[in-house]
Amino acid sequence: MFKEFKEFAMRGNVVDMAIGIVIGAAFGKIVSSLVADVIMPPIGKLMGGVDFSNLFVSLSGGSYPSLDAAKAAGAATLNYGMFINTVIDFLIVAFAIFMLVKGMNRMKRKAEAAPAAPTTKACPECLMDIPIKATRCGHCAVVLAK
């Protein structure tokens, strides 16, 4: 059983997938920081100094100055500001993945679109394939036009 697991784990696609997951998790943290620390503060400032991560509705009926104060009091809250941040995180990650896939597809199409240069041609006399640079057919010995 250990041998089978080792064979499974060492397959190229499993290792590639694991690397992709680790890099994806790190990329997600970078995007979350970008949204929370770079994108949302200027948007909040433009909207009159709003801190999106601190937008919430208390479901317990009390009034709290901040989300941290509501959590410390044990109040049930609806954290719609955090939801807005998470949606923006998702949109940035989705756009980055879209651009990556689009670039990969473009490179793939270029590789497929470039036809290989022919290496043979048909002899006009016997119709056998001969090298492009041949001056005489190796099958019927006809002299080819240059």
C-alpha positions as CSV (number, residue, x, y, z in Angstrom):
1,M,0.0,0.0,0.0
2,F,2.9,2.4,0.8
3,K,4.4,1.6,-2.6
4,E,1.2,2.4,-4.4
5,F,0.8,5.7,-2.5
6,K,4.4,6.6,-3.3
7,E,3.8,6.0,-7.0
8,F,0.6,8.1,-6.9
9,A,2.3,10.9,-5.0
10,M,5.3,11.0,-7.3
11,R,3.4,11.2,-10.6
12,G,4.1,14.5,-12.4
13,N,0.5,15.8,-12.4
14,V,0.0,15.3,-8.6
15,V,3.2,17.1,-7.8
16,D,2.3,19.9,-10.3
17,M,-1.1,20.2,-8.7
18,A,0.4,20.4,-5.2
19,I,2.8,23.2,-6.4
20,G,-0.1,25.0,-8.0
21,I,-2.1,24.9,-4.8
22,V,0.7,26.2,-2.7
23,I,1.5,29.0,-5.1
24,G,-2.3,29.8,-5.4
25,A,-2.6,30.1,-1.6
26,A,0.3,32.5,-1.5
27,F,-1.1,34.4,-4.4
28,G,-4.4,34.6,-2.6
29,K,-2.7,36.2,0.4
30,I,-1.0,38.7,-1.8
31,V,-4.3,39.7,-3.4
32,S,-6.0,39.9,0.0
33,S,-3.3,42.3,1.2
34,L,-3.6,44.3,-2.1
35,V,-7.3,44.7,-1.6
36,A,-7.3,45.4,2.2
37,D,-4.1,47.5,2.3
38,V,-3.9,49.2,-1.1
39,I,-7.2,49.3,-2.9
40,M,-9.9,49.7,-0.2
41,P,-8.3,52.6,1.8
42,P,-8.4,55.1,-1.1
43,I,-11.9,53.9,-2.1
44,G,-13.0,54.4,1.6
45,K,-11.3,57.8,1.6
46,L,-13.2,58.8,-1.6
47,M,-16.4,57.7,0.1
48,G,-15.9,60.0,3.1
49,G,-13.5,58.0,5.2
50,V,-15.4,54.7,5.3
51,D,-13.4,51.6,6.5
52,F,-15.1,48.8,4.6
53,S,-13.7,46.1,6.9
54,N,-15.6,47.8,9.8
55,L,-19.0,48.0,8.1
56,F,-21.5,45.7,9.9
57,V,-25.0,45.5,11.2
58,S,-25.6,44.3,14.7
59,L,-28.2,41.6,14.8
60,S,-28.4,41.7,18.6
61,G,-30.0,45.2,18.6
62,G,-27.1,47.0,20.4
63,S,-25.1,49.8,19.1
64,Y,-21.3,49.3,18.9
65,P,-18.6,51.7,17.7
66,S,-16.7,49.1,15.8
67,L,-16.8,45.5,14.7
68,D,-14.2,44.5,17.2
69,A,-16.3,46.0,20.0
70,A,-19.3,44.1,18.8
71,K,-17.4,40.9,18.7
72,A,-15.9,41.5,22.1
73,A,-19.4,42.0,23.5
74,G,-20.5,38.7,21.9
75,A,-23.0,40.4,19.6
76,A,-24.2,38.6,16.4
77,T,-23.2,40.8,13.4
78,L,-23.7,40.8,9.7
79,N,-20.3,41.8,8.3
80,Y,-21.2,43.2,4.9
81,G,-18.0,45.3,4.7
82,M,-15.8,42.1,4.9
83,F,-18.0,40.6,2.3
84,I,-17.3,43.5,0.0
85,N,-13.6,43.0,0.5
86,T,-13.9,39.3,-0.2
87,V,-15.8,39.9,-3.4
88,I,-13.1,42.4,-4.6
89,D,-10.5,39.8,-3.7
90,F,-12.3,37.2,-5.8
91,L,-12.7,39.5,-8.8
92,I,-9.0,40.3,-8.8
93,V,-7.9,36.7,-8.5
94,A,-10.4,35.7,-11.2
95,F,-9.2,38.4,-13.5
96,A,-5.5,37.4,-12.9
97,I,-6.3,33.8,-13.7
98,F,-8.3,34.8,-16.8
99,M,-5.3,36.8,-18.1
100,L,-3.0,33.9,-17.4
101,V,-5.2,31.4,-19.2
102,K,-5.7,33.9,-22.1
103,G,-2.0,34.3,-22.5
104,M,-1.4,30.6,-22.4
105,N,-4.1,30.0,-25.0
106,R,-2.6,32.7,-27.2
107,M,0.9,31.0,-27.0
108,K,-0.7,27.6,-27.7
109,R,-2.6,28.9,-30.8
110,K,0.6,30.4,-32.1
111,A,2.4,27.1,-31.7
112,E,-0.4,25.3,-33.5
113,A,-0.9,27.9,-36.2
114,A,2.8,27.8,-37.4
115,P,2.8,25.0,-40.0
116,A,6.0,23.1,-40.4
117,A,7.9,23.8,-43.5
118,P,7.6,21.0,-46.0
119,T,10.6,18.8,-46.3
120,T,9.5,16.8,-49.4
121,K,7.9,17.4,-52.7
122,A,6.3,15.1,-55.3
123,C,8.3,14.1,-58.4
124,P,6.4,15.4,-61.5
125,E,7.1,12.2,-63.3
126,C,6.6,9.3,-60.9
127,L,4.8,11.2,-58.1
128,M,7.0,9.7,-55.4
129,D,8.0,12.0,-52.4
130,I,11.6,13.3,-52.8
131,P,13.5,15.9,-50.7
132,I,12.8,19.6,-51.5
133,K,16.4,20.3,-52.5
134,A,16.7,17.3,-54.8
135,T,17.7,18.0,-58.4
136,R,17.1,14.4,-59.6
137,C,14.4,11.9,-58.6
138,G,15.9,9.0,-56.7
139,H,13.1,6.7,-57.9
140,C,12.8,7.4,-61.6
141,A,16.0,9.4,-62.2
142,V,14.2,12.3,-63.9
143,V,16.1,15.6,-63.8
144,L,14.0,18.2,-61.9
145,A,13.6,21.8,-62.8
146,K,15.4,24.2,-60.6
